[in-house]
């Protein structure tokens, strides 16, 4: 397979296929932010595009850039009651929090006291959670889902075939066959250069309170467990020659959210599930992130007004299948064979709790592990 290597990153069909491995998470949240929360797509897309490119060039591994899930879920499920300004305020709060945690070194101390069984449990729970979410997205279209799963399993058996690109092409054909008028919509898309507007001036005191207390604080534990501790564990296990650190990732969260919120973007993180999706479909370097980042950046700068039409090309069942395979990859990568019975107990407890709440899983799993280690509790 023809490829080009620049500054440690590979640019090939395989990397291009892996680039789309986290669409199952990315697209539903972006759609929700735009349609329910009424956020201007330009700022959202430009922020994602820029920081995907930066992450790919900086880390040289498929470290993902995803929407923060607790904030996104709360904002979208509010039915529009939470304003765009409150969402931007939560991004500013998140940025300040993790910048301070990273620069002060506090996040290193937290990482040191976090036991391996808890980390394995978080990763396993996240993988199972992605699998269940994928099933929910795909369950209403059984025939399409079964066909997409079968095609994906077959194609993933042949490394030289870019399974994701075939899967996306299959989804696009299905969408056009179902809705022939979509082709005319694509032809009528507007091409207009537009840069995001500075969002800080729109944030009021009520937005700040909502952003911090309702959105930002509940997200903090999830970010720590999933987007800092778990992503570092996953990256360094898969790519030991290109290690990352919890301090660097924390500072990165701070910088990208302060800048992203300032231009109208939504809170972003390095979710561990996104890396699993990228890797499952072929990504091995940061080239995948650069490829996807460029596509999203161009879309945000020139096609932001037509993003709804572009998203119609991806059936929900297809996104669900992508999410399922990312979840399988993440869960299957947990190495628990060397753990004692007590540690496996902690891992199982953490994973099960993570299906409900990642923050509670982190705190509860850690408490259980220390209780067993110090013999305050016995199995």
TISE-991907 format. One line per 2 residues: number of its first residue (from 1); their letters; for each residue z, y, x of N, C-alpha, C. Coordinates in steps of 0.02 Angstrom, whole numbers, plus 50000, padded with zeros to 5 digits. Each point is the difference from the previous one (the first is absolute). Layout:
<rs>
NUM	A	Z Y X Z Y X Z Y X | ...
</rs>
This chain:
<rs>
1	XX	50000 49940 50042 50000 50060 49958 50000 50062 50044 | 49950 50044 49992 49994 50059 50041 50060 50045 49992
3	XX	50024 50027 50056 50058 50044 49997 49997 50052 50055 | 50041 50051 49993 50005 50052 50050 50074 50013 50012
5	XX	50019 50008 50063 50071 50010 50016 50008 50068 50034 | 50043 50041 49971 50013 50067 50026 50075 50012 50002
7	XX	50026 50017 50058 50071 50017 50009 50047 49948 49970 | 49984 49936 50010 50043 49947 49976 49989 49978 49929
9	XX	49958 50035 49963 49985 49981 49931 49931 49969 49994 | 49995 49951 49956 49936 49967 49988 49969 50027 49936
11	XX	49934 50010 50001 49964 50023 49941 49945 49949 49986 | 50011 49960 49948 49954 49945 49984 50003 49986 49926
13	XX	49958 49953 49977 50001 49980 49930 50067 49969 49982 | 50030 49963 50047 50065 49970 49987 50054 50053 49990
15	XX	50000 50051 50042 50048 50054 49993 49987 50039 49935 | 49936 50010 49984 49983 50035 49938 50025 49962 49939
17	XX	49993 49933 50002 50025 49959 49945 50076 50005 49995 | 50034 49996 50057 50073 50005 50000 50025 50068 49978
19	XX	49958 50051 50008 50020 50068 49981 50019 50005 49927 | 49969 49960 49957 50011 50004 49928 50055 49953 49976
21	XX	50038 49971 50046 50048 49949 49983 50060 50025 49960 | 50011 50066 49998 50058 50024 49961 49979 50041 49939
23	XX	49937 49992 49978 49977 50037 49941 50039 49981 49937 | 50027 49938 49999 50037 49979 49941 50062 50042 49987
25	XX	50028 50028 50052 50057 50046 49993 49976 50073 49996 | 49953 50017 50042 49979 50070 50007 49969 50028 49936
27	XX	49951 49966 49973 49962 50027 49943 50042 50009 49937 | 50040 49950 49978 50040 50010 49939 50046 50060 50004
29	XX	50032 50011 50058 50045 50057 50006 49963 50066 50000 | 49943 50003 50035 49961 50062 50001 49975 50016 49930
31	XX	49976 49949 49964 49977 50011 49931 50057 50027 49957 | 50060 49971 50007 50057 50022 49962 50020 50072 50015
33	XX	50001 50017 50064 50017 50068 50020 49950 50051 49972 | 49936 49982 50001 49949 50047 49978 49997 50006 49924
35	XX	50004 49942 49965 49991 50002 49927 50064 50016 49962 | 50057 49976 50025 50064 50011 49964 50036 50061 50026
37	XX	50010 50003 50066 50037 50056 50029 49957 50063 50008 | 49935 49993 49990 49953 50057 50003 49999 50035 50068
39	XX	50004 49960 50053 49995 50028 50067 49926 50006 50020 | 49983 50054 50032 49932 50012 50023 49981 49946 50050
41	XX	49946 49961 49987 49982 49945 50045 49982 50023 50071 | 49979 50062 50008 49978 50023 50066 50056 49993 50051
43	XX	50059 50028 49985 50056 49996 50047 50023 49929 50013 | 50001 49959 49947 50021 49930 50007 49954 49962 50047
45	XX	49935 50006 49988 49952 49962 50040 49994 50025 50072 | 50001 50066 50009 49995 50027 50067 50060 49980 50042
47	XX	50060 50003 49971 50060 49980 50037 49997 49926 50020 | 49981 49957 49953 49994 49929 50017 49946 49989 50054
49	XX	49944 50033 49992 49946 49991 50048 50020 50022 50070 | 50029 50059 50006 50019 50026 50066 50051 49954 50034
51	XX	50052 49979 49963 50053 49962 50032 49982 49927 50012 | 49952 49973 49962 49974 49934 50017 49963 50003 50067
53	XX	49960 50052 50009 49965 50008 50063 50049 50009 50058 | 50050 50042 49990 50050 50012 50052 50037 49936 50017
55	XX	50021 49962 49949 50036 49937 50012 49957 49950 50038 | 49937 49994 49981 49955 49954 50034 49990 50017 50073
57	XX	49992 50064 50015 49989 50022 50069 50064 49997 50041 | 50058 50011 49968 50064 50002 50036 50026 49930 50015
59	XX	50003 49957 49949 50033 49935 50008 49952 49945 50023 | 49935 50008 49985 49948 49951 50018 50013 49931 49968
61	XX	50039 50000 49947 50009 49940 49958 49992 50023 49928 | 49990 49953 49953 49991 50020 49929 50065 50020 49966
63	XX	50036 50049 50028 50060 50027 49968 49977 50041 49939 | 50019 49980 49940 49972 50031 49940 50031 50067 49982
65	XX	49964 50038 49960 50026 50060 49969 49995 49989 49925 | 50057 49995 49966 50001 49984 49929 50042 50051 49961
67	XX	49992 50003 49934 50044 50042 49959 50071 49971 50002 | 50051 50044 50000 50069 49976 49994 50010 49974 49929
69	XX	50021 49937 49994 49997 49966 49936 50054 50022 49950 | 50061 50012 50023 50053 50020 49954 49985 50069 49971
71	XX	49978 50046 50043 49982 50067 49976 49940 49997 49953 | 49949 49963 50020 49940 49994 49960 50014 49970 49932
73	XX	50040 49946 49999 50015 49967 49936 50039 50047 49954 | 50050 50035 50028 50039 50047 49959 49958 50057 49973
75	XX	49957 50028 50042 49958 50056 49980 49949 49981 49947 | 49969 49942 50009 49947 49978 49954 50030 49977 49934
77	XX	50056 49963 50003 50031 49974 49939 50033 50054 49958 | 50007 50061 50028 50030 50055 49962 49953 50027 49947
79	XX	49937 49979 50003 49951 50023 49951 49981 50073 50007 | 50009 50028 50059 49982 50070 50011 50060 50047 49999
81	XX	50059 49973 49986 50060 50043 49998 50019 50025 50070 | 49984 49962 50051 50013 50021 50069 49938 50037 50024
83	XX	50009 50062 50022 49945 50044 50018 49973 49984 50070 | 49937 50021 50013 49974 49993 50068 50045 50034 50052
85	XX	50029 50058 49982 50042 50036 50047 50062 49959 50019 | 50028 49963 49952 50058 49957 50014 49980 49943 50047
87	XX	49939 49974 49991 49975 49947 50044 49992 50027 50071 | 49973 50061 50006 49994 50030 50067 50068 50013 50030
89	XX	50048 50021 49960 50068 50011 50024 50031 49935 50027 | 49987 49945 49966 50025 49936 50024 49969 49981 50067
91	XX	49937 50019 50009 49967 49988 50065 50031 50041 50055 | 50017 50063 49986 50032 50042 50050 50069 49973 50018
93	XX	50039 49980 49949 50066 49971 50012 49995 49937 50043 | 49953 49956 49981 49990 49938 50038 49980 50015 50072
95	XX	49957 50049 50008 49978 50018 50067 50058 50025 50043 | 50041 50044 49973 50058 50026 50037 50048 49944 50017
97	XX	50015 49957 49950 50048 49945 50010 49980 49956 50058 | 49938 49976 50001 49980 49952 50051 49986 50034 50067
99	XX	49982 50063 49999 49992 50036 50063 50068 50007 50035 | 50051 50017 49961 50068 50006 50028 50026 49932 50023
101	XX	49989 49948 49958 50023 49933 50018 49967 49975 50064 | 49936 50017 50008 49965 49977 50059 50018 50040 50062
103	XX	50000 50066 49995 50015 50042 50059 50072 49992 50023 | 50046 49989 49953 50071 49993 50019 50016 49931 50028
105	XX	49956 49951 49988 50013 49932 50022 50040 49959 49950 | 50019 50030 49943 50040 49964 49951 49965 49938 49974
107	XX	49934 50003 49994 49962 49943 49974 50003 49941 50049 | 50008 50014 50065 50007 49945 50049 50065 49962 49988
109	XX	50053 50036 49985 50065 49968 49987 49995 49956 49938 | 49967 50025 49948 49992 49962 49939 49961 49936 50013
111	XX	49947 50006 50041 49959 49942 50016 50040 49948 50039 | 50044 50022 50044 50040 49954 50041 50048 49958 49958
113	XX	50027 50029 49946 50048 49963 49960 49966 49958 49946 | 49934 50004 49996 49963 49963 49949 49984 49930 50027
115	XX	50025 49948 49967 49992 49932 50025 49930 49972 49985 | 49980 49951 50039 49934 49969 49991 49992 49967 49932
117	XX	50050 49964 49974 49991 49970 49934 49987 50051 49945 | 50031 50059 50007 49987 50053 49950 49928 50025 50006
119	XX	49977 50009 50061 49930 50022 50010 49952 49948 49972 | 50012 49936 50017 49956 49947 49973 50002 49999 49924
121	XX	50059 50011 49971 50006 50001 49928 49962 50058 49968 | 50003 50058 50031 49963 50058 49975 49925 49986 50001
123	XX	49976 49971 50055 49928 49986 50006 49979 49947 49949 | 50040 49947 49994 49985 49948 49951 50001 50027 49929
125	XX	50051 50040 49984 50004 50029 49933 49941 50046 49986 | 49981 50040 50050 49943 50044 49991 49936 49961 49988
127	XX	49991 49946 50039 49940 49959 49990 49997 49969 49931 | 50057 49973 49977 50002 49971 49933 49990 50053 49946
129	XX	50028 50060 50013 49991 50055 49953 49927 50020 49993 | 49965 50003 50057 49928 50016 49998 49962 49947 49963
131	XX	50018 49937 50011 49966 49946 49965 50009 50006 49924 | 50061 50015 49979 50013 50007 49928 49965 50061 49970
133	XX	50000 50055 50038 49965 50060 49976 49925 49987 49994 | 49973 49963 50049 49929 49982 49996 49984 49959 49939
135	XX	50043 49952 49985 49990 49959 49940 50002 50042 49937 | 50046 50048 49998 50004 50045 49941 49935 50040 49991
137	XX	49974 50025 50056 49938 50039 49996 49941 49958 49977 | 50000 49936 50019 49941 49958 49989 50005 49955 49938
139	XX	50059 49996 49968 50010 49949 49949 49958 50009 49937 | 49976 50060 49987 49961 50011 49939 49927 49981 50008
141	XX	49979 49984 50061 49930 49981 50011 49998 49934 50039 | 50017 49946 49965 50011 49936 50032 49937 49974 50035
143	XX	49942 50004 49967 49939 49972 50029 49981 50038 50064 | 50002 50066 49997 49983 50040 50059 50050 49987 50056
145	XX	50064 49994 49982 50052 49988 50051 49990 49933 50034 | 49989 49947 49962 49990 49934 50029 49939 50000 50045
147	XX	49946 50032 49977 49939 50003 50041 50012 50038 50065 | 50035 50057 49995 50013 50041 50060 50046 49963 50049
149	XX	50051 49966 49974 50046 49962 50044 49962 49944 50035 | 49959 49963 49962 49962 49944 50030 49952 50026 50054
151	XX	49964 50053 49985 49953 50028 50049 50037 50024 50062 | 50057 50031 49990 50038 50026 50057 50026 49944 50044
153	XX	50027 49947 49970 50025 49944 50040 49943 49969 50041 | 49942 49993 49969 49943 49970 50035 49978 50045 50058
155	XX	49993 50064 49986 49975 50046 50051 50049 50009 50058 | 50066 49998 49985 50049 50007 50053 50000 49940 50047
157	XX	49968 49946 49979 49995 49942 50044 49947 50009 50054 | 49959 50051 49992 49947 50014 50049 50012 50069 50030
159	XX	50026 50002 50061 50022 50062 50030 49943 50051 50008 | 49939 49976 50008 49944 50045 50012 49976 50034 49936
161	XX	50024 49977 49942 49979 50030 49937 50052 50051 49978 | 49982 50063 49990 50048 50051 49979 50019 49991 49927
163	XX	50052 49960 49987 50018 49981 49932 50012 50060 49955 | 50035 50051 50026 50016 50058 49958 49937 50037 49977
165	XX	49951 50008 50045 49939 50036 49981 49962 49962 49946 | 49999 49934 50005 49968 49960 49948 50039 50007 49934
167	XX	50066 49999 50005 50042 50006 49940 49990 50068 49966 | 49997 50053 50040 49989 50067 49972 49931 50004 49968
169	XX	49950 49971 50033 49932 50000 49971 49998 49963 49934 | 50035 49944 49998 50005 49960 49938 50032 50042 49945
171	XX	50054 50035 50016 50033 50042 49950 49956 50057 49975 | 49963 50031 50045 49955 50054 49980 49945 49975 49954
173	XX	49971 49943 50016 49948 49971 49957 50028 49986 49930 | 50061 49971 49998 50031 49985 49935 50010 50065 49960
175	XX	50023 50052 50033 50012 50064 49966 49936 50029 49972 | 49945 49997 50039 49936 50028 49977 49970 49959 49943
177	XX	50009 49934 50003 49974 49957 49946 50039 50013 49935 | 50065 50008 50006 50041 50014 49941 49986 50068 49970
179	XX	49987 50049 50043 49991 50069 49977 49938 50030 50032 | 49940 49985 49973 49938 50025 50029 49998 50076 50006
181	XX	50036 50035 49956 50000 50074 50003 50034 50025 50063 | 50038 49957 50034 50035 50020 50061 49951 50020 50055
183	XX	49941 49968 50000 49950 50017 50050 49977 50072 49992 | 49992 50022 49938 49980 50070 49988 50057 50047 50020
185	XX	50062 49980 49987 50057 50041 50021 50001 50009 50075 | 49986 49947 50036 49999 50003 50073 49946 50048 50025
187	XX	49942 49997 49965 49945 50044 50020 50014 50073 49985 | 50044 50012 49952 50015 50069 49981 50062 50028 50034
189	XX	50028 49963 50049 50061 50024 50033 49988 50067 50035 | 50050 50042 49996 49995 50066 50032 50017 49995 50074
191	XX	49961 50036 50040 50011 50003 50072 50020 50072 50016 | 50065 50010 50013 50024 50069 50011 50055 50000 50052
193	XX	49990 50039 50053 50051 50005 50052 50059 50039 49974 | 50059 49969 50007 50061 50033 49976 50059 49978 50043
195	XX	50038 50049 50025 50058 49984 50041 50063 50004 49956 | 50052 49962 50017 50062 50002 49960 50032 50069 50004
197	XX	50036 50018 49948 50036 50063 49999 50072 49990 50023 | 50028 50051 50033 50070 49996 50021 50045 49996 49939
199	XX	50044 49950 49999 50040 49985 49939 50070 50029 50001 | 50024 50023 50058 50071 50019 50006 50020 50056 49953
201	XX	49955 50047 49987 50018 50058 49959 50014 49982 49927 | 49979 49940 49978 50009 49979 49931 50067 49965 49987
203	XX	50038 49986 50053 50062 49962 49992 50058 50047 49982 | 50030 49988 49942 50058 50039 49978 50065 49961 50011
205	XX	50057 50032 49983 50064 49968 50011 50008 49937 49959 | 49977 50000 49938 50006 49940 49958 49957 49944 50028
207	XX	49942 50017 50026 49957 49950 50032 50035 49970 50061 | 50034 50042 50038 50034 49977 50060 50057 49952 49982
209	XX	50038 50017 49949 50055 49956 49978 49973 49933 49977 | 49947 50001 49959 49970 49938 49975 49971 49960 50058
211	XX	49966 50034 50045 49969 49966 50057 50050 49965 50044 | 50058 50031 50010 50051 49970 50044 50040 49946 49964
213	XX	50028 50017 49943 50048 49955 49966 49966 49944 49961 | 49946 50015 49965 49968 49950 49957 49949 49958 50039
215	XX	49964 50032 50046 49946 49965 50036 50018 49981 50071 | 50023 50047 50040 50008 49989 50071 50056 49953 50020
217	XX	50060 50010 49973 50057 49958 50020 49991 49927 49983 | 49976 49983 49938 49990 49928 49985 49948 49967 50045
219	XX	49955 50040 50029 49948 49972 50043 50026 49985 50070 | 50054 50032 50022 50021 49998 50070 50013 49929 50025
221	XX	50038 49961 49961 50017 49932 50022 49938 49956 50002 | 49955 50009 49952 49937 49961 49999 49958 50016 50061
223	XX	49996 50064 50018 49962 50019 50059 50030 49970 50063 | 50066 50002 50005 50034 49971 50059 49984 49926 50006
225	XX	50008 49962 49946 49991 49928 50003 49928 49979 50008 | 49956 50029 49960 49930 49977 49997 49956 50036 50050
227	XX	50005 50067 50003 49951 50039 50037 50022 50018 50071 | 50061 49982 50019 50022 50013 50069 50021 49935 50033
229	XX	50054 49968 49975 50024 49939 50032 49949 49943 49994 | 49975 49988 49940 49954 49943 49989 49933 50010 50032
231	XX	49973 50061 49999 49934 50011 50030 50003 49993 50076 | 50055 50022 50031 50008 49991 50072 50004 49927 50018
233	XX	50039 49962 49961 50005 49927 50010 49932 49967 49993 | 49963 50017 49948 49936 49969 49987 49949 50017 50054
235	XX	49995 50064 50018 49953 50022 50051 50014 49966 50067 | 50063 50000 50021 50017 49974 50066 49995 49924 50004
237	XX	50005 49967 49942 49989 49928 49998 49925 49983 50004 | 49959 50039 49965 49928 49987 49999 49965 50028 50062
239	XX	50023 50056 50025 49966 50034 50056 50051 50018 50054 | 50028 49949 50034 50051 50015 50051 49975 50041 50059
241	XX	49934 50002 50009 49972 50041 50054 49994 50074 49981 | 50011 50016 49936 49997 50069 49976 50061 50014 49957
243	XX	50060 49999 50031 50062 50008 49961 50010 50071 49974 | 50037 50005 49945 50021 50064 49973 50076 50000 49995
245	XX	50031 50058 49990 50073 50004 49997 50022 50031 49934 | 50062 49985 49980 50026 50028 49938 50006 50077 50007
247	XX	50017 50023 50058 50007 50072 50009 49932 50035 49992 | 49949 49972 50031 49934 50030 49995 49974 49999 49929
249	XX	50011 49944 49964 49977 49994 49931 50038 50049 49955 | 50065 50008 50012 50040 50048 49960 49974 50071 50010
251	XX	49988 50019 50062 49974 50068 50014 49932 50008 49968 | 49960 49948 50003 49933 50002 49969 50005 50012 49925
253	XX	50048 49965 49967 50011 50012 49928 50018 50073 49987 | 50041 50028 50044 50019 50070 49991 49942 50047 50005
255	XX	49961 49993 50053 49944 50046 50012 49947 49995 49945 | 49980 49939 49983 49945 49993 49953 50020 50022 49929
257	XX	50063 49993 49982 50020 50022 49933 50010 50075 49996 | 50023 50031 50054 50006 50073 50000 49931 50032 49996
259	XX	49953 49975 50039 49933 50028 49998 49964 49981 49935 | 50007 49936 49980 49966 49977 49940 50021 50037 49938
261	XX	50066 50010 49992 50025 50036 49941 49977 50073 50001 | 49993 50027 50059 49980 50071 50006 49928 50012 49976
263	XX	49958 49948 50003 49931 50009 49977 49986 49967 49933 | 50054 49982 49964 49991 49972 49933 49995 49925 49999
265	XX	50019 49966 50054 49999 49927 50001 50062 49970 49968 | 50002 49934 49994 50057 49965 49971 50039 49967 50057
267	XX	50064 49982 49988 50040 49968 50052 49968 49935 50025 | 49997 49993 50066 49965 49943 50031 50048 49962 50046
269	XX	49984 49936 50011 50041 49958 50044 49957 49947 50034 | 50031 49964 50047 49967 49945 50035 50024 49933 49970
271	XX	49979 49984 49939 50025 49940 49967 49977 49936 50034 | 50046 49952 50010 49984 49938 50035 49947 49959 49963
273	XX	50000 50003 49934 49950 49963 49961 49929 50021 50015 | 49991 50064 50014 49933 50025 50016 49972 49969 50063
275	XX	50042 49992 50051 49977 49969 50062 49979 49928 49987 | 50038 49964 49959 49983 49931 49984 49932 49996 49966
277	XX	49986 50047 49955 49934 50001 49967 49944 50015 50049 | 50010 50049 50044 49949 50016 50050 49986 49939 50044
279	XX	50053 49968 50024 49992 49944 50046 49968 49940 49965 | 50020 49987 49938 49974 49942 49963 49924 50003 49994
281	XX	49974 50061 49993 49927 50006 49990 49963 50020 50064 | 50033 49995 50058 49962 50005 50062 50021 50054 50050
283	XX	50041 50047 49981 50018 50055 50046 50043 49974 50057 | 49983 50020 50061 50040 49982 50058 50017 50060 50044
285	XX	49970 50057 49985 50013 50061 50038 50006 50059 49952 | 50013 50059 50030 50003 50061 49959 49932 50023 49976
287	XX	49947 49967 50022 49933 50019 49978 49993 49995 49924 | 50033 49951 49970 49998 49992 49927 50027 50063 49966
289	XX	50056 50027 50027 50030 50060 49970 49955 50060 50009 | 49968 50005 50057 49955 50057 50013 49940 49997 49952
291	XX	49972 49941 49991 49943 49992 49954 50019 50020 49929 | 50055 49974 49975 50022 50016 49932 50019 50074 49995
293	XX	50034 50025 50052 50020 50070 49999 49941 50048 49996 | 49948 49986 50037 49940 50042 49998 49969 50000 49930
295	XX	49996 49940 49969 49971 49995 49933 50041 50039 49949 | 50067 49994 50004 50043 50035 49953 49998 50075 50013
297	XX	49999 50021 50063 49997 50071 50016 49936 50032 49974 | 49943 49967 50011 49936 50026 49975 50001 50004 49923
299	XX	50029 49949 49968 50005 50000 49927 50043 50059 49977 | 50055 50012 50034 50044 50054 49981 49970 50069 50010
301	XX	49960 50008 50052 49970 50065 50015 49938 50014 49958 | 49963 49948 49981 49935 50011 49968 49993 49971 49929
303	XX	50041 49949 49983 49991 49966 49936 50065 49996 49959 | 50048 50045 50015 50064 49997 49965 49992 50007 49925
305	XX	49951 50039 49978 49990 50011 49928 49972 49938 49964 | 49976 49952 50039 49969 49940 49970 50038 49937 50015
307	XX	50063 50006 50022 50037 49941 50022 50010 49950 49944 | 50006 50024 49938 50009 49955 49943 49941 49953 49991
309	XX	49940 50027 50012 49939 49959 49995 49999 49947 50054 | 50018 50018 50061 50000 49952 50056 50049 49944 49988
311	XX	50058 50016 49972 50051 49948 49989 49979 49950 49947 | 49953 50018 49957 49976 49954 49949 49962 49941 50031
313	XX	49981 50006 50063 49964 49947 50034 50045 49941 50018 | 50065 50009 49995 50047 49948 50021 50039 49973 49940
315	XX	49981 49943 49973 50036 49972 49942 50073 49985 50018 | 50047 50010 49953 50070 49985 50014 50012 49929 50025
317	XX	49962 49952 49974 50008 49931 50022 49984 49993 50074 | 49950 50037 50024 49982 49998 50071 50056 50028 50043
319	XX	50029 50055 49978 50057 50030 50036 50059 49952 50000 | 50010 49964 49945 50054 49951 49996 49990 49943 50049
321	XX	49939 49977 50007 49986 49946 50048 50013 50024 50071 | 49979 50061 50017 50013 50027 50066 50076 50002 50013
323	XX	50037 50022 49950 50072 50005 50007 50032 49931 50008 | 49974 49950 49964 50027 49932 50005 49991 49973 50070
325	XX	49942 50009 50029 49988 49973 50067 50041 50037 50053 | 50011 50065 49991 50044 50036 50045 50071 49973 49996
327	XX	50023 49986 49938 50067 49973 49991 50007 49931 50030 | 49950 49957 49991 50001 49934 50030 50004 50003 50076
329	XX	49961 50045 50029 50000 50008 50073 50069 50022 50025 | 50030 50047 49965 50065 50026 50020 50054 49946 49994
331	XX	50003 49966 49943 50051 49948 49989 49991 49941 50047 | 49937 49980 50012 49988 49942 50043 50016 50014 50073
333	XX	50003 50064 50019 50014 50017 50069 50074 49999 50019 | 50044 49989 49951 50072 49999 50014 50017 49936 50038
335	XX	50033 50008 50057 50018 49943 50043 50075 49986 49993 | 50016 49954 49957 50071 49986 49985 50023 49932 50025
337	XX	49956 49965 50036 50016 49931 50020 50060 49996 50046 | 50012 50050 50042 50054 49997 50049 50067 50028 49973
339	XX	50000 50024 49938 50060 50029 49972 50049 49947 49977 | 50065 50015 50004 50051 49954 49976 50000 50001 49923
341	XX	50039 49955 49971 50003 49997 49927 50027 50066 49972 | 50052 50028 50033 50029 50063 49976 49949 50056 50003
343	XX	49961 50002 50055 49949 50053 50007 49945 49991 49948 | 49980 49937 49986 49950 49989 49949 50026 50020 49931
345	XX	50064 49991 49990 50032 50021 49937 49995 50076 49993 | 50015 50036 50054 49995 50073 49999 49927 50021 49988
347	XX	49953 49966 50034 49930 50017 49991 49978 49991 49928 | 50019 49944 49970 49981 49986 49931 50031 50051 49952
349	XX	50063 50017 50011 50033 50049 49958 49965 50068 50006 | 49984 50020 50062 49967 50064 50012 49931 50001 49967
351	XX	49963 49945 50008 49932 49997 49971 50002 50004 49924 | 50047 49963 49970 50005 50001 49927 50019 50069 49974
353	XX	50048 50032 50034 50021 50066 49978 49945 50052 50011 | 49959 49990 50052 49945 50046 50015 49949 50002 49944
355	XX	49994 49946 49963 49954 49999 49943 50022 50049 49946 | 50064 50017 50000 50027 50049 49953 50003 50069 50031
357	XX	50032 50005 50059 50008 50065 50032 50007 49990 50076 | 49954 50029 50038 49999 49990 50072 50062 50030 50034
359	XX	50022 50058 49976 50059 50031 50029 50063 49959 49989 | 50008 49975 49939 50058 49957 49985 49997 49936 50040
361	XX	49940 49974 50011 49992 49939 50040 50023 50011 50072 | 49982 50058 50027 50019 50015 50069 50076 50005 50007
363	XX	50031 50040 49957 50072 50009 50003 50037 49935 49984 | 49980 49966 49946 50034 49939 49980 49992 49944 50051
365	XX	49938 49992 50027 49988 49949 50050 50040 50011 50063 | 50004 50063 50021 50038 50017 50060 50075 49987 49989
367	XX	50026 50018 49942 50070 49988 49984 50015 49925 50000 | 49956 49960 49970 50010 49928 49998 49998 49970 50070
369	XX	49953 50022 50041 49994 49973 50068 50063 50014 50041 | 50025 50062 49998 50060 50017 50037 50061 49964 49972
371	XX	50002 49991 49934 50055 49964 49969 50003 49928 50024 | 49942 49967 50006 49997 49931 50024 50013 49996 50075
373	XX	49974 50047 50038 50010 50000 50072 50074 50009 50019 | 50035 50042 49963 50070 50014 50016 50048 49954 49961
375	XX	49969 49952 49964 50038 49949 49964 50043 50029 49944 | 49980 50058 49975 50032 50026 49940 49977 49961 49939
377	XX	49939 49971 50007 49971 49959 49948 49981 49933 50030 | 50000 49947 49959 49980 49934 50023 49954 49967 49949
379	X	49952 49962 50027 49954 49964 49956 50027 49931 49984
</rs>
